Every structure is written in C-alpha cells, then in structure tokens.
Amino acid sequence: MTTRRHFLQATTATAAASTLSAQTTANDRLQIGIIGFGIMGSEDVRSALAAPGVELVAAADVYDGKLTRVKEVHGNHVFTTRDYREVLARPDVDAVLIATPDHWHARIAIDAMNAGKDVYVEKPMVQQIDEGKAVIEAQKRTGRILQVGSQRVSSMVYQKAKDLLKAGTIGEFNMIEAWWDRNSSIGAWQYSIPPDASEATIDWDRFLGRAPKRPFEPVRLFRWRNYRDYGTGVAGDLFVHLFSGMHFITGSLGPVRAYATGGLRFWKDGRDVPDVMLGLFDYPATPNHPAFNLMLRVNFVDGGGGSHVFRFVGNEGVMTVTNGVTVSKTPREAEPGYTIDTFPKATQEQYLREYRRKHPVLPAMADSIRPRSEEKYLPPPGYNDHLDHHRNFFAAVRSRKPVVEEAVFGLRAAGPALLSNLSYFEQKVINWDPETMTVKG
C-alpha cells in the first residue's frame, strides 16, 4: 500500500511554518559569504538564497574563474577575493558557507567562528579526527551556530524513518546495511579542468595550505577528492552521509569497532584513494536501541548504474530508505518445523507424536493464509532536503537555537568515516570510543 498522506500533511505544516517565517523575517536580512565556489559551493549558494531574507555579498576562491562566475550568476555587487580572511573581516557578512577542499574545513570554520560568523561547513566537518575537538571547542566558546552540510538530518524522509523505527515498526533491529554506488566519470570525481588553469589564474600556495608543498598541478585542485592530501576519499565524501543519516534515524553515537577494505579497481588515473570501499562497524546497545552491526559500501565501478539504499533489518520486518521509506513484512512460519530424517524410524514416530500434540495440523482456509505487507511513504514531488537543511541553518542563525548537526554530531559522523580510511590504509581493525570520540589503543 502506498501512503502519501503522511508526508502531505507534514508538507502542509512545513509550508505554513515557512510562510510564517517569511512574513516575520522578510525584513531581517541575512548577508552571507561563500568560501569555495565549486560544485557544492555553487549548489549551497543556490539553496541558501532560496531561504527567505538571505543575500550573497562576498565570495572567496583560489581560482579567478570561479570568482568571475560568482559575479556572472549573482551580480557585480558581490565582493570577491582569493583570501577567505577578507570575507571574514567584512562586517556586512553574518554567516559563511564553507565548501573548500576537506583539508581547509576545520581551519576556516574555526577562523570564521572566532570572527563572529555563523558557519555552514560541508561534510566531512574535519579531514583529520584530531581536528574535531578544536572545532567543538570553538563553537562552545564563541556561541556561534555551526551546521555541517549533510542534509539527511533535515530530510522529512529520514524523519519518517526515525519515527517508524522508534515506533517498533520492524521490531528489534539487529543489522543495517547501506550502499552508495555510482557508474559515471563525474560520479567518480573526474571533474572538468578549465583551459585557463595556470599559476596566473590560481593561487596555488593558498590551495595547498597545510598540505605538502609540490609544483603546480591543476588536476589536484579541480579533482582534489582523488588525493589524500586534500580530501577524504569515498569514506569522507559518501560514508559520512550514510553515518549522518543512520545516526539521525537511530540516535546512535557511533561504533566501537571499525574495519574497512576495498581497492582501486578501475579509476587508475593517478588518484591515491580507492574506488571500491566496504566497511564493517560494531555498534553497542544503548537505552535507545539494541546492539547492531552496520555494513557500508561505495563502488564507483557499478556497471548496473549505481544506487543509494539504506536497509534496516529487524525481527519483524525490513525498512528500506531511498527517496522514500518502504516497510516490508513477511511473518515467520507458525510452526517451527523439524529435521528428523536421520533419526531411527521409531524415534521419528515418537518425535512426530509429541510435535503434533503441540502443533496440530489445521485445515486449510482463508484465515490461515499468512499476511504479508508493504507500505511506502513518499515525499511530495520535487521535494529537496538540501533546501530544508539550509532553511534550518538560517532559522537557527535568527533564533540562536541549536541545530541537530552541530559540531559534536558532525564529529560523531566524520569520525567513523575517517576510521574507515585509517583501517583501509593501515589494514587493521580500529577501536573507537563513541562517547569521547577518540581512537582506542
């Protein structure tokens, strides 16, 4: 059965709240800056400007072409610079969106909060686990709003999954499996390199930052996700989305043990990160959920076309989360059954007599047909959780109320993803303390 009314009712309430927000804050302008106007940076700006009362006033990027593009799309009034610190120094900037390569996330987020700016920082919040505590400390000390850009925590689809799991719809869950597979050049980060890329149009040293110094090589800037010096591989790009969504649905703090494997199977283009990764994670029991196992997979060479799926497996059903939520149930057989063929004949007869006393043969009738069910919960057409995530951020900027995906949540999602890289490259199991968010041993 397909049930749309659940989401349609929620959408009506959300629309009403958005209308009220627009009426009460339309004159309360929020002026933002974008730091890193790449693929995600440009998408973040579009989503941010869809929120009421938000205006782009400044942009920073190390490639001049992107600064030119900012003005082409958003107007000549936008201040542009290669140096993000000039954006942070502007008194007319209330908040910044950070969509740089991963190795700049923590440094710029901390600098922004110290400068009195609220922060929307792309996932993963940090490139290295040991950067996380400094981001958390800066958020607490400055009192700024920080939201990590993994939009599943703002999705009505994931909220529905959270509600269904909490209600015991699939019984006691014991395993979660999720995958995010792709089968395209762009999906494997083979991004375009502009023909004018040169040392004259790119601030190479500023891009490198704390990364090892090396001669100018534009492929490393425009395809930075392929390199450990600047990115976090498939774990930091996609596992972290899966961790964010799963932690939101379950209320989990994180695993206690992680192991990852995989390899570079197809995209042998000079990258130093795998294009296939599988991870296994042990989650402890908490007051909110039983102990369970998690299996994650990313495959950039999926000839079937790729897909993005979550499966929560329980003793009474399975909940699948994609663009909507599906709950499937197939009850177990009423009788336990028996395996007595290898017993002596007399023993078989004795066993069957006892078995039939407990489980008599019932006549076949309509009432004896086992019920099977499948319910689908779908969002309204055109629903976009990225827009909701930005709306939630700006609502928090105005109200000063905390967001769900703040710095602690951000580290609890990024941490296990980065453990996956640690496990993969060091070829060993990694133990993790989800409470203190530290590697054990």
C-alpha positions in Angstrom: 0.0 0.0 0.0 1.3 3.4 -0.9 0.5 6.1 1.7 1.2 9.6 0.7 -1.0 11.4 3.2 1.7 11.1 6.0 4.1 13.3 4.0 1.5 15.6 2.5 0.2 16.5 6.0 3.8 17.2 7.1 4.4 19.2 4.0 1.4 21.4 4.6 2.6 22.1 8.1 6.1 22.8 6.9 4.7 25.2 4.2 2.7 27.0 6.8 5.7 27.4 9.0 7.8 28.6 6.1 5.1 31.2 5.2 5.1 32.5 8.8 8.9 32.6 8.8 8.9 34.6 5.6 6.4 37.0 7.0 8.2 37.5 10.2 11.8 37.7 8.8 11.5 39.1 5.3 13.0 42.4 6.6 15.6 40.7 8.7 18.2 40.3 6.0 21.0 37.8 6.5 24.1 38.5 4.4 26.3 35.6 3.6 29.7 34.8 2.1 30.7 31.7 0.2 34.2 30.3 0.7 34.9 27.8 -2.1 32.6 28.3 -5.1 33.0 24.9 -6.7 30.3 22.3 -7.4 29.0 22.0 -3.9 29.7 25.7 -3.1 27.6 26.9 -6.0 24.8 24.5 -5.1 25.0 25.6 -1.4 24.6 29.3 -2.5 21.5 28.4 -4.7 19.9 26.6 -1.8 20.8 29.3 0.7 19.3 32.1 -1.5 16.1 30.1 -1.7 15.6 30.8 2.0 13.7 34.0 2.8 15.8 37.1 3.5 19.2 35.7 2.5 21.6 37.7 0.3 25.1 36.8 -1.0 27.5 39.6 -0.5 31.0 38.1 -0.6 32.9 35.1 -2.1 36.4 33.6 -1.9 38.1 31.1 -4.1 41.7 30.4 -5.2 40.7 30.2 -8.9 39.9 33.5 -10.5 37.5 31.9 -13.0 35.1 30.9 -10.2 35.2 34.5 -8.8 34.2 35.7 -12.2 31.4 33.2 -12.3 30.1 34.3 -8.9 29.6 37.8 -10.3 28.0 36.5 -13.6 25.4 34.5 -11.6 24.8 36.6 -8.5 25.7 40.1 -9.6 28.7 42.5 -9.7 27.9 43.8 -6.2 29.4 40.6 -4.8 32.8 41.2 -3.2 35.3 38.6 -4.4 38.8 37.7 -3.2 41.3 34.8 -3.2 41.8 35.2 0.5 39.0 33.9 2.7 40.1 36.0 5.6 39.0 39.1 3.7 35.4 37.7 3.7 35.6 37.0 7.4 36.8 40.6 8.1 33.8 42.1 6.5 31.2 43.5 9.0 28.4 43.0 6.5 28.9 39.2 6.5 26.7 37.5 9.0 27.4 33.8 8.1 29.6 31.9 5.8 29.2 28.7 3.7 32.4 26.7 3.6 32.8 24.4 0.6 36.5 24.2 0.2 38.6 21.0 -0.1 38.4 19.0 3.1 41.8 19.9 4.4 40.6 23.5 4.9 37.3 22.8 6.6 38.4 22.9 10.3 40.8 25.9 9.9 38.3 28.1 8.1 35.4 27.1 10.4 37.4 28.0 13.5 38.6 31.3 12.0 35.0 32.1 11.0 33.6 31.5 14.4 36.4 33.5 16.0 35.5 36.3 13.7 31.9 36.2 14.9 30.4 34.5 11.9 27.9 31.6 11.9 29.1 28.7 9.9 27.6 26.2 7.4 30.5 23.8 6.6 30.4 21.0 4.1 30.9 17.4 5.2 33.1 15.9 6.5 33.4 18.6 9.2 37.1 17.7 9.5 39.8 15.9 7.4 41.6 14.5 10.4 40.0 13.2 13.6 42.2 15.2 15.9 40.8 18.4 14.4 37.3 17.7 15.7 37.8 18.7 19.3 39.1 22.2 18.3 36.0 22.8 16.2 33.8 21.7 19.1 35.7 24.0 21.5 35.4 27.0 19.1 31.7 26.5 18.7 31.2 26.3 22.5 33.5 29.2 23.3 32.1 31.6 20.7 28.5 30.6 20.9 28.2 30.7 17.1 25.8 28.5 15.1 27.7 25.7 13.2 25.9 23.3 11.0 27.5 20.5 8.9 26.3 20.1 5.4 24.9 16.6 5.4 21.3 17.2 4.6 19.8 13.9 5.6 19.3 15.1 9.2 16.9 17.8 7.8 15.0 15.4 5.5 11.4 14.6 6.1 12.1 11.1 4.6 14.7 10.4 7.3 12.4 11.9 10.0 9.7 9.4 8.9 12.2 6.6 9.1 13.3 7.7 12.5 9.6 7.8 13.7 8.9 4.3 12.2 12.0 2.8 13.8 11.2 4.3 17.2 7.6 3.0 17.0 8.9 -0.5 16.6 7.6 -0.9 13.1 10.2 -3.6 12.2 10.6 -4.9 15.7 14.0 -5.1 17.2 16.6 -4.3 14.5 19.9 -6.1 14.5 21.6 -5.0 11.3 21.8 -2.1 9.0 23.3 -2.2 5.5 23.7 0.8 3.2 25.4 1.5 -0.1 26.0 4.4 -2.4 27.3 3.1 -5.7 28.0 5.1 -8.9 28.8 4.4 -12.5 29.9 7.6 -14.2 33.1 9.6 -14.7 31.7 12.7 -12.9 30.4 10.4 -10.1 34.0 9.2 -9.8 35.2 12.8 -9.4 36.6 13.2 -13.0 35.7 16.9 -12.9 36.4 19.3 -15.7 39.7 21.3 -15.7 39.3 24.8 -17.2 41.6 25.5 -20.1 42.9 28.7 -18.5 44.1 27.0 -15.4 47.6 28.4 -14.7 49.7 29.8 -12.0 48.5 33.2 -13.0 44.8 32.4 -12.5 45.2 30.1 -9.5 46.6 30.9 -6.0 48.4 27.5 -5.8 50.1 28.1 -2.4 46.8 29.1 -0.8 45.1 26.0 -2.1 47.9 23.8 -0.7 47.7 25.4 2.7 49.0 22.9 5.3 49.2 20.1 2.6 52.7 19.0 1.4 54.3 21.6 -0.9 54.5 20.5 -4.6 54.8 22.0 -8.0 51.8 23.5 -9.7 49.5 20.7 -10.9 45.9 21.9 -11.6 44.4 18.4 -11.6 45.0 18.3 -7.9 42.9 21.4 -7.4 40.0 20.6 -9.7 39.9 16.9 -8.8 41.1 17.2 -5.2 38.8 14.5 -3.9 41.1 12.0 -5.5 44.0 12.8 -3.2 44.6 12.1 0.4 46.5 15.4 0.9 43.3 17.4 0.3 40.3 15.1 0.6 39.0 12.1 2.5 38.2 9.6 -0.3 34.9 7.8 -0.6 34.6 7.5 3.1 34.7 11.2 3.8 32.6 12.0 0.7 29.9 9.3 0.9 30.3 7.1 4.0 29.8 10.3 6.1 26.4 10.9 4.5 25.4 7.4 5.5 26.7 7.8 9.0 24.9 11.1 9.4 21.6 9.7 8.2 21.9 6.5 10.2 22.9 8.3 13.4 19.9 10.6 13.0 17.5 7.8 12.5 18.8 5.6 15.3 20.1 8.2 17.8 23.4 6.3 17.8 26.6 8.0 19.0 28.9 5.8 16.9 30.6 2.4 16.6 33.1 0.8 19.0 35.0 -1.0 16.2 35.6 -0.5 12.5 37.2 -2.4 9.7 37.4 -1.3 6.1 38.7 -2.9 2.9 38.5 -2.3 -0.8 40.8 -1.2 -3.6 41.5 0.9 -6.6 39.8 -1.3 -9.3 39.0 0.9 -12.3 39.8 4.6 -11.9 43.6 4.3 -12.2 44.0 8.0 -13.1 46.7 8.9 -10.6 44.4 9.1 -7.6 45.7 7.6 -4.3 42.3 6.7 -2.8 40.2 3.5 -3.5 37.2 3.5 -5.8 35.7 0.5 -4.0 35.4 0.5 -0.2 33.5 -1.7 2.2 33.2 -1.1 5.9 32.0 -3.2 8.9 31.1 -1.5 12.1 30.0 -2.8 15.5 27.5 -0.6 17.4 26.9 -1.1 21.1 23.5 -1.3 22.8 22.2 1.9 24.3 18.9 2.8 26.1 17.6 3.9 22.6 18.5 0.8 20.6 19.9 -2.8 20.8 23.4 -3.7 19.7 23.7 -4.0 15.9 26.1 -4.4 13.0 26.5 -1.9 10.2 27.8 -2.7 6.7 28.6 0.2 4.3 29.7 0.1 0.7 30.7 2.5 -2.0 31.5 1.3 -5.5 32.5 3.7 -8.3 32.5 0.9 -10.9 29.0 -0.4 -10.6 28.0 -1.4 -14.2 24.4 -1.7 -13.1 24.1 2.1 -12.9 24.6 2.7 -9.2 22.1 3.2 -6.4 21.7 4.7 -2.9 20.0 2.5 -0.4 19.6 2.0 3.4 18.2 -1.3 4.8 17.3 -1.5 8.5 16.7 -5.2 9.3 14.5 -6.2 12.2 13.0 -9.4 13.6 9.5 -8.3 12.3 10.3 -6.5 9.1 12.8 -4.5 7.0 12.7 -0.7 6.5 14.3 0.5 3.2 15.2 4.2 2.9 15.9 5.7 -0.5 13.9 8.6 -1.9 11.1 7.4 0.4 10.6 4.8 3.0 9.3 1.3 2.4 8.4 -1.1 5.3 8.2 -4.8 4.2 7.0 -7.6 6.5 6.9 -11.4 6.0 5.9 -13.2 9.2 7.8 -16.4 10.0 6.1 -19.8 9.7 3.7 -20.5 12.5 5.3 -24.0 13.0 9.0 -24.3 13.9 9.3 -27.3 11.6 11.5 -30.4 12.2 14.6 -32.2 10.8 14.2 -35.9 11.8 15.0 -37.8 8.6 18.3 -39.1 10.1 16.6 -40.4 13.3 15.6 -44.1 13.6 12.1 -44.8 12.4 10.8 -45.4 15.9 12.4 -42.2 17.2 10.8 -40.3 14.3 7.4 -41.6 15.1 7.8 -40.7 18.8 9.0 -37.2 17.9 6.1 -36.6 15.5 3.5 -37.6 18.1 4.9 -35.1 20.5 5.3 -32.5 17.8 1.7 -32.8 16.6 0.3 -32.5 20.1 2.0 -29.1 20.3 1.3 -28.2 16.6 -1.8 -29.9 15.3 -2.5 -29.9 11.6 -5.1 -27.3 10.9 -7.5 -27.4 7.9 -6.6 -25.1 5.0 -8.8 -21.9 5.0 -8.6 -18.3 4.1 -7.8 -17.3 7.7 -4.7 -19.5 7.7 -3.0 -17.5 4.8 0.0 -15.7 6.3 -0.3 -11.9 6.0 2.4 -10.1 4.1 2.6 -6.3 3.9 4.5 -3.5 2.2 3.9 0.2 3.0 5.5 3.0 1.1 5.9 6.5 2.4 6.8 9.0 -0.3 7.6 12.8 -0.1 5.8 15.2 -2.3 7.0 15.6 -5.9 10.1 17.7 -6.2 11.0 17.6 -2.5 14.5 18.7 -1.8 16.1 18.1 1.6 19.1 20.3 0.7 16.7 23.3 0.7 15.3 22.2 4.1 18.8 21.9 5.5 19.7 25.4 4.6 16.4 26.8 5.8 17.1 25.1 9.2 20.5 26.7 9.3 19.2 30.2 8.7 16.3 29.7 11.1 18.9 28.8 13.8 21.0 31.8 12.9 18.0 34.0 13.5 16.6 32.3 16.6 20.1 31.3 18.1 18.6 27.9 18.8 21.0 24.9 18.2 20.8 22.8 15.1 20.8 19.0 15.1 24.0 18.6 13.1 26.3 20.8 15.2 30.0 20.2 15.9 29.6 17.2 18.2 27.2 15.5 15.8 29.5 16.4 12.9 32.5 14.7 14.6 30.4 11.7 15.5 29.6 11.3 11.8 33.0 12.2 10.4 34.9 10.2 13.0 33.7 6.7 11.9 34.2 7.7 8.2 37.8 8.7 8.9 38.3 5.5 10.9 37.4 3.7 7.7 40.3 5.4 5.9 42.6 4.6 8.8 41.6 1.0 8.8 41.9 0.7 5.0 45.3 2.2 4.7 46.7 0.6 7.9 45.0 -2.7 7.1 43.7 -3.3 10.7 40.7 -3.1 12.9 40.3 0.3 14.7 38.7 0.6 18.1 36.7 3.8 18.8 35.2 5.4 21.9 31.9 6.9 20.7 31.4 8.9 23.9 34.8 10.6 23.9 35.2 10.4 20.1 38.7 9.1 20.3 40.7 6.2 18.8 41.4 3.5 21.5 44.6 1.6 21.7 
